[in-house]
């Protein structure tokens, strides 16, 4: 069973994602274990402080090193071989090839979700990889973590409905976008399904699909 742990100030954001659709199925079938670690529980003092102003001045607040460090250590105690991924815009751009490689690895993952203006840089001593989902800034790392977890979990054996589902989809070869697909009815508002898909000629269908796939 592959374990996914998420260090976050907002564990409630993951409830809907982890309890529906393929995520729910993967857990029910014993394929994955999905859990969150509330960073606030490792906060300092009676107010459970997790952020402070940056040295050198500047707007905003940074997540403090001590709560982050303790939260990641707690996650490591549950899964000592897990790799730690930090969600950050400056990280490596996540790709389908990464999702495939991570799904095939024999260890779990700890996702660290930043907030506010960022985090104390010293936390990188515990991080195995910095990851980004695109060249834009979000209010926190929760949505990127959800995206990456979803992209990995759906590729685990037994999660998707058909054996070929993950093979023919977009970016399965690193660059090609999946061909157009259709289902019943054959005609809708004067728009028809391409004749070749109704022909039953598998060779022609294969050629049509190849011709109508696009390079990403």
C-alpha positions as CSV (number, residue, x, y, z in Angstrom):
1,X,0.0,0.0,0.0
2,X,1.4,3.4,-1.0
3,X,1.1,6.1,1.6
4,X,0.4,9.8,0.9
5,X,0.7,12.3,3.8
6,X,0.0,16.0,3.5
7,X,1.4,18.6,5.9
8,X,-1.1,21.5,5.7
9,X,-2.7,24.3,7.8
10,X,-6.0,23.4,6.2
11,X,-6.6,19.7,6.3
12,X,-10.3,20.2,5.7
13,X,-9.6,21.2,2.1
14,X,-8.7,17.5,1.4
15,X,-11.8,15.9,2.8
16,X,-13.9,16.1,-0.4
17,X,-11.0,15.1,-2.6
18,X,-9.9,12.1,-0.5
19,X,-13.5,10.8,0.0
20,X,-14.8,10.8,-3.6
21,X,-14.3,9.1,-6.9
22,X,-11.0,7.3,-7.6
23,X,-9.4,8.5,-4.4
24,X,-12.2,6.8,-2.4
25,X,-12.0,3.7,-4.5
26,X,-8.2,3.4,-4.1
27,X,-8.5,3.6,-0.3
28,X,-11.4,1.2,-0.2
29,X,-9.5,-1.3,-2.2
30,X,-6.4,-1.0,0.0
31,X,-4.2,0.5,-2.8
32,X,-3.4,3.7,-1.0
33,X,-3.5,5.4,2.4
34,X,-4.3,9.1,2.2
35,X,-3.9,11.3,5.4
36,X,-3.3,14.9,6.5
37,X,-1.1,16.3,9.2
38,X,-2.3,19.6,10.7
39,X,0.6,21.9,10.9
40,X,-1.2,23.9,13.6
41,X,-0.8,21.0,16.0
42,X,3.0,21.7,15.9
43,X,2.6,25.4,16.5
44,X,4.5,27.2,19.3
45,X,3.1,28.5,22.5
46,X,-0.5,28.7,23.7
47,X,-1.5,30.3,20.4
48,X,0.1,27.5,18.4
49,X,2.0,30.0,16.3
50,X,3.3,28.7,12.9
51,X,4.3,32.0,11.2
52,X,6.4,35.0,11.8
53,X,7.8,38.1,10.0
54,X,10.9,37.6,7.8
55,X,14.3,38.6,8.8
56,X,15.5,41.6,6.7
57,X,12.0,43.0,6.4
58,X,9.3,42.7,3.8
59,X,5.6,42.2,3.6
60,X,3.8,39.1,4.7
61,X,4.6,36.2,7.0
62,X,6.7,33.1,6.6
63,X,6.0,29.6,8.0
64,X,8.4,29.0,10.8
65,X,11.1,26.3,10.6
66,X,10.3,24.6,14.0
67,X,6.6,23.7,13.3
68,X,7.4,22.6,9.8
69,X,10.4,20.5,10.9
70,X,8.4,18.7,13.6
71,X,5.4,18.1,11.3
72,X,7.7,16.4,8.7
73,X,9.5,14.4,11.3
74,X,6.1,13.2,12.6
75,X,5.2,12.1,9.0
76,X,8.6,10.4,8.7
77,X,7.9,8.4,11.8
78,X,4.8,7.0,10.2
79,X,6.6,6.2,6.9
80,X,10.4,6.4,7.2
81,X,11.2,5.8,3.5
82,X,8.7,8.4,2.3
83,X,10.0,11.2,0.0
84,X,9.3,14.8,1.0
85,X,7.9,17.0,-1.8
86,X,7.6,20.8,-1.2
87,X,4.9,22.6,-3.2
88,X,6.5,25.8,-4.6
89,X,6.3,27.9,-7.8
90,X,10.1,27.6,-8.2
91,X,10.0,23.9,-8.2
92,X,10.4,21.5,-11.2
93,X,7.3,21.6,-13.4
94,X,5.2,18.4,-12.8
95,X,4.6,16.3,-15.9
96,X,2.8,13.1,-16.7
97,X,6.1,11.3,-16.9
98,X,6.7,12.2,-13.2
99,X,3.3,10.9,-12.3
100,X,4.1,7.6,-13.9
101,X,7.5,7.3,-12.3
102,X,6.2,8.2,-8.9
103,X,3.3,5.7,-9.2
104,X,5.9,2.9,-9.9
105,X,8.2,3.8,-7.0
106,X,8.2,1.6,-3.9
107,X,7.9,4.3,-1.3
108,X,5.3,6.8,-0.1
109,X,5.2,10.6,-0.2
110,X,5.0,13.5,2.2
111,X,3.6,16.7,0.6
112,X,4.4,20.0,2.3
113,X,2.0,22.8,1.6
114,X,3.3,26.4,1.9
115,X,1.1,29.4,2.9
116,X,1.4,33.1,3.3
117,X,4.6,34.5,1.8
118,X,6.4,31.2,1.9
119,X,8.5,29.3,4.4
120,X,11.8,29.4,6.3
121,X,14.4,28.3,3.7
122,X,16.0,25.9,6.2
123,X,13.2,23.4,5.7
124,X,14.9,22.4,2.4
125,X,17.2,20.3,4.5
126,X,14.4,17.8,4.8
127,X,13.0,18.1,1.3
128,X,13.7,15.6,-1.5
129,X,12.1,17.6,-4.3
130,X,10.5,21.0,-5.0
131,X,7.5,20.7,-7.3
132,X,5.4,23.2,-9.2
133,X,2.2,22.7,-11.2
134,X,2.7,25.8,-13.4
135,X,4.1,29.3,-13.7
136,X,1.6,31.1,-11.5
137,X,1.1,31.7,-7.8
138,X,-1.7,30.2,-5.6
139,X,-2.6,31.1,-2.0
140,X,-1.2,27.8,-0.8
141,X,0.2,24.5,-1.8
142,X,-2.9,22.5,-1.1
143,X,-4.4,22.6,-4.6
144,X,-1.0,21.6,-6.2
145,X,-0.7,18.8,-3.7
146,X,-4.2,17.5,-4.6
147,X,-3.4,17.7,-8.3
148,X,-0.2,15.8,-8.0
149,X,-1.6,13.1,-5.7
150,X,-4.5,12.6,-8.1
151,X,-2.1,12.2,-11.0
152,X,-0.2,9.5,-9.2
153,X,-3.0,7.6,-7.6
154,X,-5.0,7.1,-10.8
155,X,-2.0,5.4,-12.4
156,X,-1.6,2.8,-9.6
157,X,-2.6,-0.7,-10.7
158,X,-6.3,-1.4,-10.0
159,X,-7.4,2.2,-9.7
160,X,-8.6,2.9,-13.2
161,X,-11.4,0.8,-14.7
162,X,-9.5,-0.6,-17.8
163,X,-6.0,-1.8,-18.3
164,X,-5.6,0.5,-21.3
165,X,-7.1,3.6,-19.7
166,X,-3.8,5.1,-18.7
167,X,-2.0,4.0,-21.9
168,X,-4.0,5.8,-24.5
169,X,-4.6,9.1,-22.7
170,X,-3.0,12.5,-23.2
171,X,0.7,12.8,-22.5
172,X,1.1,9.0,-22.0
173,X,4.1,9.2,-24.3
174,X,5.2,12.6,-22.8
175,X,3.8,14.9,-25.5
176,X,0.8,13.6,-27.4
177,X,-2.8,14.7,-26.6
178,X,-5.5,12.1,-26.8
179,X,-7.6,11.8,-29.9
180,X,-11.3,12.9,-29.9
181,X,-13.9,10.5,-28.6
182,X,-17.6,10.0,-28.9
183,X,-20.5,8.0,-27.5
184,X,-24.3,7.7,-28.1
185,X,-26.3,9.1,-29.8
186,X,-24.8,9.0,-33.2
187,X,-26.3,12.4,-34.2
188,X,-27.0,15.3,-31.8
189,X,-28.2,18.7,-33.0
190,X,-27.0,17.9,-36.5
191,X,-23.6,16.9,-35.3
192,X,-22.6,13.4,-36.2
193,X,-20.0,10.9,-35.0
194,X,-17.3,10.4,-37.6
195,X,-18.2,7.6,-40.0
196,X,-14.9,5.7,-39.4
197,X,-15.7,5.2,-35.8
198,X,-19.0,3.5,-36.8
199,X,-17.4,1.3,-39.4
200,X,-16.1,-1.5,-37.2
201,X,-12.8,-1.4,-39.2
202,X,-10.2,-1.4,-36.5
203,X,-7.3,-0.7,-38.7
204,X,-8.9,2.4,-40.1
205,X,-10.0,3.5,-36.6
206,X,-6.4,3.2,-35.4
207,X,-5.1,5.3,-38.3
208,X,-7.9,7.9,-37.7
209,X,-7.0,8.2,-34.0
210,X,-3.3,8.5,-34.7
211,X,-4.0,11.2,-37.3
212,X,-6.3,13.1,-34.9
213,X,-3.9,13.0,-31.9
214,X,-2.1,16.3,-31.3
215,X,1.3,17.1,-30.1
216,X,1.3,18.9,-26.8
